[in-house]
């Protein structure tokens, strides 16, 4: 896929021009405190390059899942403050998305200034299924940068969405892939076309249905598919073992049975489980073997024997993709499975493996566990987008950037 890049735009010249940048600044918040600023830090290089080249930079992004109207709890105010800190310069925050304040601030920008628009999903048109509604919002965004403006797509975490600030603006302005998007695509291409074997994929998280597409796409292509997290219990139940009150998708049991029949030599499931008497940080725990199952309590982490088995397989891999924690890592008692998997991947990386952490909860877990980002080959900023790319789906935010012959 041929696309124009940030380097192409900088070569053309941006001094004095308005440049709209779609970033992914959807960071986790605890009240008004950002608990993991990774996505903000990852967005800085593209914005900084434009600032240094004299562009008038207008950044648009979302935070959380507002319902198409302003929600003070999901304001980008704390993001603007952190972005300013990361950039080492002032970042204005508009009081609206494309309203009078945004327009007035955009008109007042001088070369090298940065304006962050308020949460783009405060405007219901951003995620509308109506093409005309989305296009109307896109035109309002274009008005902020002017007729000689440009659009830089740098929010990899949203390129799988056909939304106004991701897709429609790219049909109205000269569009370029930002440094982050270009880097993410290069990494995923390596996972799909330049794989060194053994190739191991580690999947966790809560639901089989969320990962079914990537399981079906990758199981025939990988050497090892390790499954942990809540989604493992549906597979364990499909093998005939009771799983108590653990997270379960009964309607997915036939699918899991089929997958085990087809790929049983590739799929690795937990052999033991940390069972809690309730969902709480101070719950009482026990270890249950999955061949026997358990009728009371809920599984909240993979057991120590499983950690050892998974680690043995992962240490031998030359290419590793990891998406989804192995347990409820937010509770210290149930973080050891995720920690063990992460440390095994780090060890494999030190020994020359190419490792990719697939964004979302996996990236948050890495940082919560105190493991430095550089211990892995790459930490993605886009969990859902990464998975859909690996499934072979067309990502609207990427396809719209393609330069037509």
Beta strands, then each sheet from edge to edge (+ up, - down):
strand 1: 18-22
strand 2: 29-30
strand 3: 33-34
strand 4: 56-60
strand 5: 92-93
strand 6: 114-116
strand 7: 150-153
strand 8: 174-177
strand 9: 199-203
strand 10: 224-227
strand 11: 267-268
strand 12: 272-276
strand 13: 285-289
strand 14: 298-302
strand 15: 319-323
strand 16: 354-357
strand 17: 378-379
sheet 1: 5+ 6+ 4+ 1+ 7+ 8+
sheet 2: 2+ 3-
sheet 3: 11+ 10+ 9+ 15+ 16+ 17+
sheet 4: 13+ 12- 14+
end
